[in-house]
């Protein structure tokens, strides 16, 4: 099947050809006809499956075929959990609507100046991409009317609920009162609170799931290095970053504070490094992503705020300095490399007691993660059983099982350099 077989508007087809889109992904093949038919859908899909086009292309087709009356409010509302994902979705909408000049997209998110967003919202537009918190702010200031929303999209619904947005999402959905509103829900998994939310907001939804192999990332080589302690972990990281095949890398840590501290270490080592996390304002984050795209940053140290939404083709390696707390987050993290069909390498550093996490990841992805060692830096600790679980003493520690003190600066630099 090609995109032509979906019978989308010619202007959309023209944009797709220029973007190099020829064949729909499996989820697009299955879901787009249902979306065009106006059905409610709940879709289980991981990052990289093409889910953004799954809802944007039918929406744009509808606008092109039935322009409707210009109103000062959205016809399509896309709710997303993070600023990065909001920017990514809005950018895709602009690309797909290149030859539909009357279709306008507005993107609003926290951390950006209100005056700029107010000006954008004061003009007619069709598509609104928003994070829940900032959208509620604008609604309370009476700058947005959701009564004309014909399509409500909840993108990465599981992530939004994990971040505590269930009440804002329900509040927003209650204001989208269009009589023929269509609701589309996308989530890594369809269970628990996500299913409860779907039951509240959707009318006889069709359920679609991407086949399991789509979380495998077969084009990404996955390795794991077991470490004895934090000192050993730093030495392994130092060895990895000396690899001349690394073009650009993202190093994931479990806390914002440690991300900043690790960047200090890397800068002292002469590496081109920068941090990306939730304590940075939007301008700072935008500048960091721009520097990454320009090649001014070789190592980006990030928390999971960057696991979704960053699409930089030159990222060759992802390094989990700390293992994530969920298998889904692991898949999202490693998906930052190997973009657009390229190959990539994902490396994880873990304590022996975290083997149970590795087992969970392997079961979820259906792939075995290859254990690697660095000559001269082999772990001394004995391997524990894969069925082991962390004891109570590990609570409150970062993934990886090691305590971190408040120390920064030269004291840690000497450990990071590989010993004295």
C-alpha positions in Angstrom: 0.0 0.0 0.0 1.1 3.6 -0.8 -0.2 6.8 0.6 -2.0 7.3 -2.7 -4.2 4.3 -1.8 -5.4 6.2 1.3 -7.0 8.7 -1.1 -5.8 11.8 0.8 -6.2 15.3 -0.6 -3.7 16.0 -3.5 -2.1 18.9 -1.6 -1.3 16.6 1.3 0.0 14.0 -1.2 2.3 16.6 -2.7 3.8 17.4 0.7 4.3 13.8 1.5 6.2 13.2 -1.7 8.5 16.1 -1.0 9.1 14.7 2.6 10.0 11.3 1.2 6.9 9.6 2.6 5.9 6.8 0.2 4.5 3.9 2.1 2.4 4.2 5.3 3.7 2.5 8.4 1.6 -0.4 9.7 -0.3 1.7 12.2 -1.0 4.3 9.6 -2.4 1.7 7.2 -4.7 0.3 9.9 -5.8 3.5 11.6 -6.1 6.2 9.0 -9.1 4.7 7.3 -10.9 4.6 10.7 -9.9 8.1 11.5 -11.2 9.3 8.1 -14.5 7.5 8.9 -14.8 9.5 12.1 -14.4 6.6 14.6 -13.0 7.0 18.1 -9.7 5.1 18.4 -7.5 3.9 21.3 -4.1 3.0 19.9 -1.2 1.3 21.6 1.9 2.6 19.8 5.6 3.2 20.7 7.7 6.1 19.5 8.9 5.8 15.9 5.7 4.1 14.6 4.4 7.1 12.7 1.6 7.9 15.1 1.8 11.6 14.6 0.9 11.3 10.9 -1.8 8.9 11.8 -3.9 11.7 13.3 -2.5 14.8 11.4 -3.1 13.5 7.9 -6.8 12.7 8.3 -7.3 16.0 10.1 -5.7 17.9 7.3 -7.6 16.0 4.7 -10.9 16.9 6.4 -9.9 20.6 6.5 -9.0 20.5 2.8 -12.2 18.8 1.7 -14.5 20.8 4.1 -12.8 24.1 5.0 -15.5 25.2 7.3 -16.0 28.7 8.8 -13.1 30.5 10.3 -13.4 30.7 14.1 -11.2 31.8 16.9 -10.7 28.4 18.3 -9.3 25.0 17.3 -11.0 22.4 15.2 -8.3 19.9 16.3 -6.8 19.8 19.7 -3.7 17.7 20.3 -2.8 17.3 24.0 0.8 16.2 24.7 2.7 15.7 28.0 5.9 17.8 27.2 7.1 20.9 25.5 9.5 19.0 23.3 6.7 16.7 22.0 4.4 19.7 21.5 7.0 21.4 19.3 7.7 18.2 17.4 4.0 17.6 16.6 3.4 21.2 15.6 6.4 21.1 13.3 5.0 18.0 11.6 1.6 19.7 11.2 3.3 22.6 9.4 5.3 20.3 7.1 2.2 18.2 6.2 0.1 21.3 5.5 2.7 23.1 3.4 0.4 23.2 0.4 -2.7 24.1 2.5 -1.8 27.7 3.2 -5.1 28.5 4.9 -4.5 25.8 7.6 -2.8 27.3 10.6 -1.2 25.6 13.6 -0.6 27.1 17.0 1.6 25.5 19.7 1.3 26.5 23.3 3.3 25.1 26.3 4.6 26.2 29.7 7.8 28.2 30.0 7.2 30.3 26.9 6.1 34.0 27.1 2.4 34.6 27.3 2.3 37.7 24.9 3.6 35.7 22.0 1.1 32.9 22.5 -1.7 35.4 23.1 -1.0 37.0 19.6 -1.1 33.5 18.0 -4.3 32.6 19.7 -6.0 35.9 18.7 -5.9 34.9 15.0 -7.8 32.2 13.2 -6.2 28.7 13.4 -7.4 25.1 13.0 -4.9 23.0 14.9 -3.9 23.6 18.5 -1.0 21.5 20.0 -0.8 22.1 23.8 0.5 20.8 27.1 -2.4 20.5 29.7 -1.1 23.0 32.2 -0.6 25.9 29.9 -3.8 25.2 28.0 -5.8 25.3 31.3 -4.1 28.7 32.0 -5.3 30.1 28.7 -8.8 28.7 29.1 -9.1 30.3 32.6 -8.0 33.6 31.0 -10.8 33.1 28.4 -8.4 33.1 25.5 -9.4 29.7 24.1 -12.9 28.3 23.3 -12.9 24.5 22.8 -16.5 24.2 21.8 -15.6 23.9 18.2 -13.1 21.0 18.6 -14.0 18.3 16.1 -11.1 16.0 16.9 -9.5 15.6 20.3 -6.1 13.8 20.3 -4.5 12.5 23.5 -0.9 11.8 22.5 1.2 9.7 24.9 -1.7 9.5 27.3 0.1 7.2 29.6 2.9 9.8 30.1 0.4 12.5 30.8 -1.3 10.5 33.5 2.0 9.5 35.0 2.8 13.2 35.3 -0.4 13.8 37.2 -2.5 15.4 34.4 -5.5 13.2 34.7 -7.8 15.9 36.2 -6.7 18.6 33.7 -7.2 16.2 30.8 -10.7 15.4 32.0 -11.4 19.1 32.5 -10.2 20.0 29.0 -12.2 17.1 27.4 -15.3 18.3 29.2 -15.0 21.6 27.5 -14.7 20.1 24.0 -18.5 19.9 23.5 -18.8 19.6 19.7 -21.7 17.2 19.1 -19.7 15.1 16.7 -16.3 15.2 18.4 -13.9 12.4 17.5 -11.5 11.3 20.2 -8.1 9.5 19.5 -6.0 8.2 22.3 -2.4 7.1 21.8 -0.5 5.3 24.6 2.5 3.0 24.9 0.2 0.6 26.8 -3.6 0.4 27.1 -4.2 -0.6 30.7 -5.0 0.8 34.1 -5.8 4.5 34.3 -5.4 4.9 30.5 -8.3 2.4 29.9 -10.4 4.1 32.6 -9.8 7.5 30.8 -10.7 6.0 27.5 -14.0 4.7 28.9 -14.9 8.1 30.1 -14.1 10.1 27.0 -14.7 7.7 24.1 -17.8 6.3 22.3 -17.4 2.7 21.2 -13.7 3.1 20.4 -11.8 0.8 18.0 -8.7 -0.6 19.6 -5.5 -0.9 17.5 -2.1 -2.2 18.7 1.2 -2.0 16.8 2.7 -5.5 16.5 5.3 -6.2 19.2 8.2 -6.2 16.8 7.9 -2.4 16.5 9.5 -2.0 20.0 12.5 -4.1 19.1 14.7 -1.5 17.4 16.5 -4.1 15.4 18.7 -1.4 13.9 20.0 -0.4 17.3 22.8 -2.5 18.9 22.1 -2.8 22.6 24.9 -3.4 25.2 25.1 -3.4 28.9 28.1 -2.9 31.2 27.9 -4.1 34.8 29.7 -1.9 37.3 30.7 -2.3 41.0 30.2 1.2 42.2 29.8 4.8 41.1 33.6 5.2 40.7 33.7 2.2 38.4 30.7 3.6 36.5 32.5 6.9 35.8 35.5 5.1 34.5 33.4 3.0 32.1 31.6 6.1 30.9 35.0 7.9 30.3 36.1 4.9 28.3 33.0 4.8 26.2 33.1 8.6 25.4 36.7 8.1 24.2 35.3 6.1 21.3 36.1 8.0 18.1 33.0 6.5 16.3 30.7 8.5 18.5 29.2 11.4 16.5 26.8 12.7 19.1 25.5 11.0 22.2 22.7 11.4 24.8 23.6 10.4 28.3 20.5 9.8 30.5 20.6 10.3 34.2 17.8 9.8 36.8 17.9 13.3 38.3 18.2 16.9 37.2 20.8 17.7 39.8 23.1 14.9 38.7 22.7 15.9 35.0 24.2 19.3 35.8 26.9 17.8 37.9 27.9 15.3 35.2 28.0 18.1 32.6 30.5 19.9 34.9 32.7 16.8 34.9 32.5 16.4 31.1 33.4 20.1 30.5 36.4 19.7 32.8 37.5 16.8 30.7 37.3 19.0 27.6 34.2 17.5 26.1 31.5 19.6 24.4 28.6 18.8 26.7 25.4 20.4 27.9 22.4 19.5 30.1 18.7 19.3 29.2 16.1 18.9 32.0 12.9 20.3 33.5 14.5 23.0 35.6 15.6 24.8 32.5 13.2 27.4 31.0 12.0 27.0 27.5 14.4 29.4 25.9 17.3 27.6 27.5 16.0 24.2 26.3 15.4 25.5 22.7 18.9 26.9 22.6 20.4 23.6 23.7 18.5 21.6 21.1 19.6 24.1 18.4 23.2 23.8 19.5 22.8 20.0 19.4 21.5 20.2 15.8 24.3 22.5 14.8 26.9 20.0 16.1 28.1 22.4 18.9 27.3 19.7 21.5 28.8 16.2 21.3 27.3 14.9 24.6 23.9 15.9 25.8 23.2 14.9 29.4 19.5 14.6 30.0 16.7 13.4 32.2 13.7 11.6 30.8 12.1 14.9 29.7 14.3 14.5 26.6 13.4 10.9 26.0 10.4 11.9 23.9 10.4 14.6 21.3 14.1 14.9 20.4 14.6 14.0 16.7 18.2 14.6 15.8 19.5 12.3 13.0 23.2 12.7 14.0 22.8 11.1 17.5 24.8 7.9 17.1 24.8 6.7 20.7 22.4 6.6 23.7 24.0 5.9 27.1 21.9 5.0 30.1 24.1 6.2 32.9 21.1 5.3 35.1 18.6 2.7 34.0 15.1 4.1 33.7 12.3 3.0 36.0 10.2 1.5 33.3 10.6 -0.6 30.2 8.6 1.9 28.2 11.0 4.6 29.1 14.0 2.5 28.0 12.4 2.0 24.6 11.8 5.7 24.3 15.3 6.6 25.3 17.1 4.3 22.9 14.8 5.4 20.2 16.7 8.8 20.2 19.4 7.1 18.1 18.9 5.1 14.9 16.5 7.7 13.5 15.1 7.6 9.9 16.3 4.0 9.4 19.9 4.7 10.4 21.8 2.3 12.8 22.5 3.3 16.3 24.1 2.0 19.6 22.5 2.0 23.0 24.7 1.4 26.0 23.5 0.9 29.6 25.5 1.0 32.9 24.0 -1.0 35.7 24.7 -2.6 39.1 24.6 -6.3 39.5 21.4 -6.0 41.6 19.7 -4.3 38.6 19.8 -7.5 36.5 16.1 -7.9 37.2 15.4 -4.6 35.3 17.5 -5.8 32.4 15.4 -9.0 32.3 12.2 -7.0 32.2 13.5 -4.9 29.4 14.5 -8.0 27.4 11.1 -9.5 27.9 9.4 -6.3 26.8 11.4 -5.9 23.7 11.9 -9.5 22.8 15.6 -8.9 22.5 18.7 -9.9 24.5 21.0 -7.1 25.6 24.6 -8.2 25.1 26.9 -7.9 28.1 30.2 -6.1 27.4 33.3 -5.5 29.5 36.2 -3.1 29.2 39.6 -4.8 29.5 41.1 -3.8 32.8 37.7 -2.5 34.1 35.8 -5.8 34.5 33.3 -5.8 37.4 34.6 -7.5 40.5 31.2 -8.2 42.1 29.7 -11.7 41.6 26.7 -11.9 39.4 23.4 -12.3 41.2 20.5 -14.4 40.1 18.4 -12.8 37.4 15.4 -13.4 39.6 16.8 -11.2 42.4 15.0 -8.1 43.6 16.4 -5.0 45.2 16.0 -4.9 49.0 14.5 -2.1 51.1 18.0 -0.5 51.4 17.9 0.5 47.7 14.9 2.8 48.1 15.5 6.4 47.4 18.6 5.7 45.3 19.0 6.4 41.6 18.6 3.5 39.2 21.9 1.7 39.3 21.8 1.1 43.1 24.5 3.5 44.2 24.3 6.3 46.7 25.2 9.8 45.5 26.4 12.4 47.9 26.1 16.2 47.3 29.8 16.5 46.3 30.6 18.3 43.0 33.6 19.7 41.3 37.2 18.6 41.6 36.6 15.8 44.2 34.4 14.0 41.7 36.5 14.9 38.7 39.4 12.9 40.1 37.2 9.8 40.3 35.8 10.5 36.8 39.3 10.7 35.3 39.8 7.0 36.1 41.7 7.1 39.3 44.9 8.5 40.5 
